[in-house]
Amino acid sequence: MKQILSRIFVFGFVLLIACQNNGGNQESQGNRRNHHKQYHKQDRENRATSDDQFGNGPQAAPDNGNSGSDPIDRHPGQLIFTKHARCRMGCRHIDEGEVQEILEKGRINYRKSEPAGRPDPKYALEGTTHDGQEVRIIFAPSKRGMVVVTVIDLGTEWTCDCK
């Protein structure tokens, strides 16, 4: 029995290493980037029609911050930026002030949100920043504060080397 478990463990370890090495493959990264660009291109093309037709697209934010019906705190004590979000902010020329602006005034796109997500729900807020960028920012409310998961510029495809 020990021998079988030992072989399973070694096999699992080898499989894990192989999968990690495959992630660094340039062709694999290129395919992911192309898929990402194609996905967001289709998303932009479909947003105007599908969101409004079915009434489940971006929803207007409350007038002045958090109301009883808003599922997220629009004025959290602390914004926590993931490394990924920081990298994407740099690539897409989005600063902390713009992130705060979208949190306060953005519309929740429930089609891109995961309100039942575990361990933390995720909400996609969309809007136009003061400098005219149309963005989607993914927020995850947590006990520590509001986590900024990623930022997306819906109008421009920026080159980026974030992982």
Buried (B, 14 or more C-beta within 10 A) or exposed (E): EEEEEEEEEEEEEEEEEEEEEEEEEEEEEEEEBEEEEEEBEEBEEEBEEEBEEEEEBBBEBBEEEBEEEBEBBBEBEEBBBBEBBBBBBBBBBBEEEBBBBBBBBBBBBBBBBBEEEEEBBBBBBBBBBEEEBBBBBBBBBBEEBBBBBBBBBBEEEEEEEBE
